[in-house]
Amino acid sequence: MTTPNLPSSDWTGRLLVITAAVLWSSSGFFAKAPTFQDWPIESRGLLFAFWRALFAALVLVLFVRKIQWTWRLVPLTITFVLMNWTFLSAMVKCESSLAMWLQYTAPAWVFLGAWAFWKETPQRSDWWLLGFAALGVAIILSARMSGASALGVWYGLASGVCFAGVVLSIRSMRDIDSAWLIFVAHAVTAVVLSPVVITGQTWPDGKQWLYLALFGAVQMGIPYVLFSLGIKRISSHQASGLTLLEPVLVPVWVFLAWRHAADYQFPALTTIIGAGLILSGLLMSHWKSK
């Protein structure tokens, strides 16, 4: 997939990143689907990660138009694989929504990395996003970290650092075909995680195949291409801040789709308050940027 002839504007970049975040947020719809209840809970996360990466790679390879080998793919693939591993480890060690919010400390790491390597400093409107997002995440984490596994928290924070590495790596390769970048990242992830499936006894059947194919294509592959296109038009810290829409919207889709399921849990009040602050920051930053 070559970069389309889109207007090179901030709003185009923001729209692409926002669309990616909305599609990413469908993860809860797939991960909480009752059709996977027979999968072992202790290995379900790694199984999801493998099949999602595999199907994403299979879809993305169809859109690759130019294969470009460069050493810059190395930090991208390393941070992408580590992001998946540390995030899934955090989900195993502590409560899943806590793991997700710990990963979304990434905007802070992206800001530091972009400032250190490219001297990117936030505009005045970006501070609204960074400030409200930091406050919202702090409120959510303060309520959820009580009694949490220390190792799980460290894994979650590490996943945030790795996510920042992915963002910065993609931004540094504006000259490379977006579909190729994301294909390589997912293909390497699938290869690294393949022993989990090969040595296990859990294989998809029936409509699980359809769910997994959509999980890989719609929730993972396509959004990453959109994100890689968007981050070529806006700053790294702004793009990572906009991705905070994902954890905000995840419980919305889960509620709409699976609220009648026996194991459904309504979001905590602190999560709702924190999410509201993050959304407020997003709206304020874009209103101030006009």
DRENDO-1510 file (C-alpha; in Angstrom, 1 decimal, always signed):
<recs>
REC; n; res; u; v; w
REC; 1; MET; +0.0; +0.0; +0.0 .
REC; 2; THR; +1.6; +3.2; -1.1 .
REC; 3; THR; +0.8; +6.4; +0.6 .
REC; 4; PRO; -2.3; +7.8; -1.0 .
REC; 5; ASN; -2.5; +11.4; -2.4 .
REC; 6; LEU; -4.1; +12.8; +0.7 .
REC; 7; PRO; -3.7; +16.5; +1.7 .
REC; 8; SER; -0.6; +16.9; +3.8 .
REC; 9; SER; -2.4; +18.6; +6.8 .
REC; 10; ASP; -2.6; +18.2; +10.5 .
REC; 11; TRP; -6.3; +17.4; +10.3 .
REC; 12; THR; -5.7; +14.5; +7.8 .
REC; 13; GLY; -3.1; +13.0; +10.2 .
REC; 14; ARG; -5.4; +13.4; +13.2 .
REC; 15; LEU; -8.3; +11.8; +11.3 .
REC; 16; LEU; -6.2; +8.8; +10.3 .
REC; 17; VAL; -4.9; +8.3; +13.8 .
REC; 18; ILE; -8.4; +8.7; +15.4 .
REC; 19; THR; -9.8; +6.1; +12.9 .
REC; 20; ALA; -7.0; +3.8; +13.9 .
REC; 21; ALA; -7.7; +4.2; +17.6 .
REC; 22; VAL; -11.4; +3.5; +17.1 .
REC; 23; LEU; -10.6; +0.3; +15.2 .
REC; 24; TRP; -8.1; -0.7; +17.8 .
REC; 25; SER; -10.7; -0.2; +20.5 .
REC; 26; SER; -12.7; -3.2; +19.1 .
REC; 27; SER; -10.2; -5.5; +20.8 .
REC; 28; GLY; -12.6; -6.0; +23.7 .
REC; 29; PHE; -15.4; -7.1; +21.3 .
REC; 30; PHE; -13.2; -9.9; +20.0 .
REC; 31; ALA; -11.4; -10.9; +23.1 .
REC; 32; LYS; -14.6; -11.0; +25.2 .
REC; 33; ALA; -16.6; -12.9; +22.6 .
REC; 34; PRO; -18.4; -15.9; +24.2 .
REC; 35; THR; -17.2; -18.1; +21.3 .
REC; 36; PHE; -13.7; -18.3; +22.9 .
REC; 37; GLN; -14.9; -19.3; +26.3 .
REC; 38; ASP; -13.6; -22.9; +25.8 .
REC; 39; TRP; -10.0; -21.6; +25.3 .
REC; 40; PRO; -7.8; -22.0; +28.4 .
REC; 41; ILE; -7.7; -18.7; +30.2 .
REC; 42; GLU; -4.0; -19.0; +31.1 .
REC; 43; SER; -3.0; -19.2; +27.4 .
REC; 44; ARG; -5.8; -17.3; +25.8 .
REC; 45; GLY; -3.9; -14.0; +25.6 .
REC; 46; LEU; -0.9; -15.5; +23.8 .
REC; 47; LEU; -3.1; -17.4; +21.5 .
REC; 48; PHE; -5.0; -14.3; +20.6 .
REC; 49; ALA; -1.7; -12.5; +20.0 .
REC; 50; PHE; -0.4; -15.1; +17.6 .
REC; 51; TRP; -3.6; -15.5; +15.5 .
REC; 52; ARG; -4.2; -11.8; +15.4 .
REC; 53; ALA; -0.7; -11.1; +14.2 .
REC; 54; LEU; -0.8; -14.0; +11.7 .
REC; 55; PHE; -4.1; -12.9; +10.1 .
REC; 56; ALA; -3.0; -9.2; +10.1 .
REC; 57; ALA; +0.2; -10.2; +8.2 .
REC; 58; LEU; -1.8; -12.3; +5.7 .
REC; 59; VAL; -4.1; -9.4; +5.0 .
REC; 60; LEU; -1.3; -6.7; +4.9 .
REC; 61; VAL; +0.9; -8.7; +2.5 .
REC; 62; LEU; -1.7; -8.2; -0.2 .
REC; 63; PHE; -1.2; -4.4; +0.0 .
REC; 64; VAL; +2.6; -4.3; +0.0 .
REC; 65; ARG; +3.8; -2.4; -3.1 .
REC; 66; LYS; +7.4; -1.9; -2.3 .
REC; 67; ILE; +9.8; -4.1; -0.3 .
REC; 68; GLN; +12.5; -2.1; +1.3 .
REC; 69; TRP; +15.1; -3.7; +3.6 .
REC; 70; THR; +16.7; -1.3; +6.1 .
REC; 71; TRP; +18.4; -1.6; +9.5 .
REC; 72; ARG; +15.6; +0.7; +10.8 .
REC; 73; LEU; +13.2; -2.3; +10.6 .
REC; 74; VAL; +15.2; -3.9; +13.5 .
REC; 75; PRO; +14.2; -1.6; +16.3 .
REC; 76; LEU; +10.6; -1.6; +15.0 .
REC; 77; THR; +10.3; -5.4; +15.0 .
REC; 78; ILE; +12.1; -5.7; +18.4 .
REC; 79; THR; +9.9; -3.1; +20.1 .
REC; 80; PHE; +6.8; -4.5; +18.5 .
REC; 81; VAL; +7.4; -8.1; +19.7 .
REC; 82; LEU; +8.5; -6.8; +23.2 .
REC; 83; MET; +5.3; -4.7; +23.3 .
REC; 84; ASN; +3.1; -7.7; +22.7 .
REC; 85; TRP; +5.1; -9.9; +25.2 .
REC; 86; THR; +5.2; -7.3; +28.0 .
REC; 87; PHE; +1.6; -6.3; +27.5 .
REC; 88; LEU; +0.3; -9.9; +27.6 .
REC; 89; SER; +2.5; -10.7; +30.6 .
REC; 90; ALA; +1.0; -7.7; +32.4 .
REC; 91; MET; -2.5; -9.0; +31.6 .
REC; 92; VAL; -1.6; -12.3; +33.1 .
REC; 93; LYS; +0.0; -10.8; +36.2 .
REC; 94; CYS; -2.6; -8.1; +36.9 .
REC; 95; GLU; -6.1; -7.0; +36.0 .
REC; 96; SER; -6.5; -6.6; +32.2 .
REC; 97; SER; -7.8; -3.0; +32.1 .
REC; 98; LEU; -4.9; -2.0; +34.5 .
REC; 99; ALA; -2.5; -3.6; +32.0 .
REC; 100; MET; -4.1; -1.6; +29.2 .
REC; 101; TRP; -3.9; +1.7; +31.0 .
REC; 102; LEU; -0.3; +1.1; +32.0 .
REC; 103; GLN; +0.6; +0.6; +28.4 .
REC; 104; TYR; -1.0; +3.9; +27.6 .
REC; 105; THR; +1.5; +5.7; +29.7 .
REC; 106; ALA; +3.2; +5.7; +26.2 .
REC; 107; PRO; +2.5; +9.3; +25.3 .
REC; 108; ALA; +4.8; +10.4; +28.1 .
REC; 109; TRP; +7.6; +8.2; +26.8 .
REC; 110; VAL; +6.9; +9.3; +23.2 .
REC; 111; PHE; +7.2; +13.0; +24.3 .
REC; 112; LEU; +10.5; +12.3; +26.0 .
REC; 113; GLY; +11.9; +10.3; +23.1 .
REC; 114; ALA; +10.7; +12.8; +20.4 .
REC; 115; TRP; +12.2; +15.7; +22.4 .
REC; 116; ALA; +15.5; +13.9; +22.9 .
REC; 117; PHE; +15.9; +12.6; +19.3 .
REC; 118; TRP; +14.1; +15.1; +17.1 .
REC; 119; LYS; +13.6; +18.1; +19.4 .
REC; 120; GLU; +9.8; +17.9; +19.0 .
REC; 121; THR; +8.2; +20.1; +21.6 .
REC; 122; PRO; +4.4; +20.2; +22.1 .
REC; 123; GLN; +2.4; +23.2; +20.9 .
REC; 124; ARG; +0.2; +25.0; +23.4 .
REC; 125; SER; -2.8; +23.0; +22.3 .
REC; 126; ASP; -0.9; +19.8; +22.9 .
REC; 127; TRP; -0.5; +20.6; +26.5 .
REC; 128; TRP; -4.2; +20.3; +27.0 .
REC; 129; LEU; -4.1; +16.8; +25.7 .
REC; 130; LEU; -1.0; +15.8; +27.7 .
REC; 131; GLY; -2.2; +17.4; +30.9 .
REC; 132; PHE; -5.8; +16.0; +30.9 .
REC; 133; ALA; -4.5; +12.6; +29.7 .
REC; 134; ALA; -2.0; +12.4; +32.5 .
REC; 135; LEU; -4.6; +13.4; +35.1 .
REC; 136; GLY; -7.1; +10.9; +33.7 .
REC; 137; VAL; -4.6; +8.0; +33.6 .
REC; 138; ALA; -3.4; +8.8; +37.1 .
REC; 139; ILE; -7.0; +8.7; +38.5 .
REC; 140; ILE; -7.6; +5.3; +36.8 .
REC; 141; LEU; -4.3; +3.8; +37.9 .
REC; 142; SER; -4.5; +5.1; +41.5 .
REC; 143; ALA; -7.7; +3.2; +42.0 .
REC; 144; ARG; -6.6; +0.0; +40.2 .
REC; 145; MET; -3.1; -0.4; +41.5 .
REC; 146; SER; -4.1; -1.2; +45.0 .
REC; 147; GLY; -3.2; -4.8; +45.6 .
REC; 148; ALA; -1.8; -5.2; +42.1 .
REC; 149; SER; +1.2; -7.5; +41.4 .
REC; 150; ALA; +4.4; -5.4; +41.4 .
REC; 151; LEU; +5.8; -7.6; +38.6 .
REC; 152; GLY; +2.6; -7.1; +36.6 .
REC; 153; VAL; +2.8; -3.3; +37.0 .
REC; 154; TRP; +6.5; -3.3; +35.8 .
REC; 155; TYR; +5.4; -5.4; +32.8 .
REC; 156; GLY; +2.7; -2.9; +32.0 .
REC; 157; LEU; +5.0; +0.1; +32.3 .
REC; 158; ALA; +7.5; -1.7; +30.1 .
REC; 159; SER; +4.8; -2.3; +27.5 .
REC; 160; GLY; +4.2; +1.5; +27.5 .
REC; 161; VAL; +7.9; +2.1; +26.8 .
REC; 162; CYS; +7.9; -0.5; +24.0 .
REC; 163; PHE; +4.7; +1.1; +22.5 .
REC; 164; ALA; +6.5; +4.4; +22.5 .
REC; 165; GLY; +9.4; +2.7; +20.7 .
REC; 166; VAL; +7.0; +1.4; +18.0 .
REC; 167; VAL; +5.5; +4.9; +17.5 .
REC; 168; LEU; +9.0; +6.6; +17.2 .
REC; 169; SER; +10.2; +3.8; +14.9 .
REC; 170; ILE; +7.3; +4.2; +12.5 .
REC; 171; ARG; +7.7; +8.0; +12.5 .
REC; 172; SER; +11.4; +7.7; +11.6 .
REC; 173; MET; +10.5; +5.7; +8.5 .
REC; 174; ARG; +8.2; +8.1; +6.6 .
REC; 175; ASP; +9.9; +7.2; +3.4 .
REC; 176; ILE; +9.0; +3.5; +3.5 .
REC; 177; ASP; +5.8; +1.8; +2.4 .
REC; 178; SER; +3.4; +1.8; +5.4 .
REC; 179; ALA; +1.9; -1.6; +4.6 .
REC; 180; TRP; +5.4; -3.1; +4.3 .
REC; 181; LEU; +6.4; -1.7; +7.8 .
REC; 182; ILE; +3.3; -3.1; +9.5 .
REC; 183; PHE; +3.5; -6.4; +7.6 .
REC; 184; VAL; +7.1; -7.1; +8.8 .
REC; 185; ALA; +6.2; -6.2; +12.4 .
REC; 186; HIS; +3.2; -8.6; +12.5 .
REC; 187; ALA; +5.0; -11.4; +10.6 .
REC; 188; VAL; +7.9; -11.3; +13.0 .
REC; 189; THR; +5.5; -11.3; +16.0 .
REC; 190; ALA; +3.7; -14.3; +14.6 .
REC; 191; VAL; +6.9; -16.2; +14.1 .
REC; 192; VAL; +8.1; -15.5; +17.6 .
REC; 193; LEU; +4.8; -16.5; +19.2 .
REC; 194; SER; +4.3; -19.6; +16.9 .
REC; 195; PRO; +5.8; -22.1; +19.5 .
REC; 196; VAL; +2.8; -21.2; +21.8 .
REC; 197; VAL; +0.4; -22.7; +19.2 .
REC; 198; ILE; +2.6; -25.5; +17.9 .
REC; 199; THR; +3.3; -26.9; +21.3 .
REC; 200; GLY; -0.3; -26.4; +22.6 .
REC; 201; GLN; -3.5; -28.3; +22.0 .
REC; 202; THR; -5.9; -25.4; +21.3 .
REC; 203; TRP; -6.9; -24.7; +17.7 .
REC; 204; PRO; -9.7; -22.6; +16.3 .
REC; 205; ASP; -12.8; -24.2; +14.9 .
REC; 206; GLY; -16.1; -23.1; +13.4 .
REC; 207; LYS; -16.9; -19.4; +13.5 .
REC; 208; GLN; -13.8; -18.8; +15.7 .
REC; 209; TRP; -11.8; -18.6; +12.4 .
REC; 210; LEU; -14.0; -15.7; +11.2 .
REC; 211; TYR; -13.6; -13.9; +14.5 .
REC; 212; LEU; -9.8; -14.3; +14.4 .
REC; 213; ALA; -9.6; -13.2; +10.8 .
REC; 214; LEU; -11.5; -10.0; +11.6 .
REC; 215; PHE; -9.5; -9.6; +14.8 .
REC; 216; GLY; -6.3; -9.6; +12.8 .
REC; 217; ALA; -7.5; -7.5; +9.8 .
REC; 218; VAL; -9.9; -5.0; +11.3 .
REC; 219; GLN; -8.6; -4.6; +14.8 .
REC; 220; MET; -4.9; -4.9; +14.2 .
REC; 221; GLY; -3.6; -4.8; +10.6 .
REC; 222; ILE; -5.6; -2.0; +9.0 .
REC; 223; PRO; -5.5; +0.4; +12.0 .
REC; 224; TYR; -1.7; +0.1; +12.1 .
REC; 225; VAL; -1.4; +1.1; +8.5 .
REC; 226; LEU; -3.8; +4.1; +9.1 .
REC; 227; PHE; -1.7; +5.0; +12.1 .
REC; 228; SER; +1.6; +4.8; +10.2 .
REC; 229; LEU; +0.1; +7.1; +7.5 .
REC; 230; GLY; -1.2; +9.5; +10.1 .
REC; 231; ILE; +2.0; +9.8; +12.1 .
REC; 232; LYS; +3.8; +11.0; +9.0 .
REC; 233; ARG; +1.6; +14.1; +9.1 .
REC; 234; ILE; +1.5; +15.0; +12.8 .
REC; 235; SER; +4.0; +15.0; +15.7 .
REC; 236; SER; +4.8; +11.8; +17.6 .
REC; 237; HIS; +3.4; +13.0; +20.9 .
REC; 238; GLN; +0.2; +14.2; +19.3 .
REC; 239; ALA; -0.4; +10.9; +17.6 .
REC; 240; SER; +0.3; +8.8; +20.7 .
REC; 241; GLY; -2.0; +11.1; +22.7 .
REC; 242; LEU; -4.8; +10.6; +20.2 .
REC; 243; THR; -4.5; +6.8; +20.6 .
REC; 244; LEU; -5.8; +7.2; +24.2 .
REC; 245; LEU; -9.2; +7.0; +22.5 .
REC; 246; GLU; -8.6; +3.2; +22.3 .
REC; 247; PRO; -8.8; +2.4; +26.1 .
REC; 248; VAL; -11.5; +4.9; +26.5 .
REC; 249; LEU; -13.7; +3.2; +23.9 .
REC; 250; VAL; -12.9; -0.4; +24.7 .
REC; 251; PRO; -15.4; -0.7; +27.5 .
REC; 252; VAL; -18.0; +1.0; +25.4 .
REC; 253; TRP; -17.9; -1.7; +22.7 .
REC; 254; VAL; -17.8; -4.5; +25.3 .
REC; 255; PHE; -20.9; -3.0; +27.0 .
REC; 256; LEU; -22.8; -2.7; +23.7 .
REC; 257; ALA; -21.9; -6.2; +22.5 .
REC; 258; TRP; -21.5; -8.4; +25.6 .
REC; 259; ARG; -23.2; -6.7; +28.5 .
REC; 260; HIS; -25.6; -9.6; +28.9 .
REC; 261; ALA; -22.7; -12.1; +29.2 .
REC; 262; ALA; -22.4; -13.8; +32.6 .
REC; 263; ASP; -18.9; -12.6; +33.2 .
REC; 264; TYR; -19.5; -8.9; +32.2 .
REC; 265; GLN; -18.2; -6.2; +34.6 .
REC; 266; PHE; -19.3; -2.6; +34.3 .
REC; 267; PRO; -16.4; -0.1; +34.4 .
REC; 268; ALA; -15.5; +1.4; +37.7 .
REC; 269; LEU; -16.5; +5.0; +38.5 .
REC; 270; THR; -12.8; +6.0; +38.5 .
REC; 271; THR; -12.4; +4.6; +35.0 .
REC; 272; ILE; -15.4; +6.6; +33.8 .
REC; 273; ILE; -14.0; +9.8; +35.4 .
REC; 274; GLY; -10.6; +9.2; +34.0 .
REC; 275; ALA; -11.9; +8.5; +30.6 .
REC; 276; GLY; -14.0; +11.7; +30.7 .
REC; 277; LEU; -10.9; +13.7; +31.5 .
REC; 278; ILE; -9.0; +12.1; +28.6 .
REC; 279; LEU; -11.8; +12.9; +26.2 .
REC; 280; SER; -12.0; +16.4; +27.5 .
REC; 281; GLY; -8.3; +16.8; +26.8 .
REC; 282; LEU; -8.7; +15.5; +23.3 .
REC; 283; LEU; -11.6; +18.0; +22.6 .
REC; 284; MET; -9.8; +20.9; +24.2 .
REC; 285; SER; -6.5; +20.3; +22.3 .
REC; 286; HIS; -8.3; +20.3; +19.0 .
REC; 287; TRP; -10.5; +23.3; +19.9 .
REC; 288; LYS; -7.4; +25.2; +20.9 .
REC; 289; SER; -5.6; +24.2; +17.7 .
REC; 290; LYS; -8.2; +25.9; +15.4 .
</recs>
